[in-house]
Amino acid sequence: MDSDQGGFQKIAPYLKHPLVLVGFVLLLFFGIHKKLIESGIIPPLTQQAGSEVVQAILAYGFWIALAVIVLGIGLQYVKSLRR
């Protein structure tokens, strides 16, 4: 357990950069769905219901991802102005 914390302490300074956090959020947002389906948290859907879910995820996911990207770039810009 201690070795895991030591590894995280080496990586933690890199996670402070807003654009790295944006990438991490996008990775989680777009990459976690397969694990949710494999583990059974999201049950298999009919073709009709599946297409509606995919359309909703794409619509909302696009706006969420766009907002996270804009906020991350804005935060980086504000930080660069303060230096």
N, C-alpha and C positions, 0 to 999 in steps of 0.2 A: 504494500500500500504506500509506503514511504517513497519507493522508487517512482511510483506514478505521480506523486505530488512534486517530486524533484523534476520530472520531465515536464510537467505542466508549468512549473516556475520558469523553465527555460523558454517555453513557448509563449507565456503570458504577455511579455512586452510587445510581441508582434500582434497580439489580438487587440491592442489599444487603437490601432489605426482604423479610422471609420470605414475605409474602403474594404479592409479585410473583414470587418464585421458585416458589411453588405454582402460580400461573397459568401460568408458563412450562412447568413440568413437565406440567401437564394439557394444554396446547396441543401439546406434543411427543407426548405419549402418545396423544392422540385424533386428532391431525391428520396424523401421518406415514404412516399406512397407505396412503393413496392414492398417495403418491409411491413407496412400496415396490412396490406392484402395478404402477404404470406403468413403473417401471424394470426390472421382471422379477425383482427379488430374491425376491418372493413369487410363486410360479407360480399360474396360474389353477387353481381347485379344482373338483371335482365338486360338485353341489348338496348331497349328503350330507356330504362332508368339509367343505365350506364352512360348513354350518350348525353342525357340531361346533366348528369353529375360532371362529366368531362367538360361540357360547355360552361357550367357554372364555375368550375375550377379555373378554366382558361380565362374567363371574363374577370373574375375577382382576383385571380392570381396575377394577371397582367397588371392590374392597377396597384395591387399590394407591392409587387416587385418594383414597379416604377416609382412608387412613393418611397420605398426603402432606398433605392438608388439615389433619388433626388435628395433625400434627407442626408444620406451618407456623404454625397458630394458637397452639399451645403455645409455640413459640419466640418468637413476637411477644409473648405474655403474659409470659414470663420476662424478655424485654428491657424491657418496660414496668415491671416490678417493680424492676428494677435502676436505673432513672432517678431 
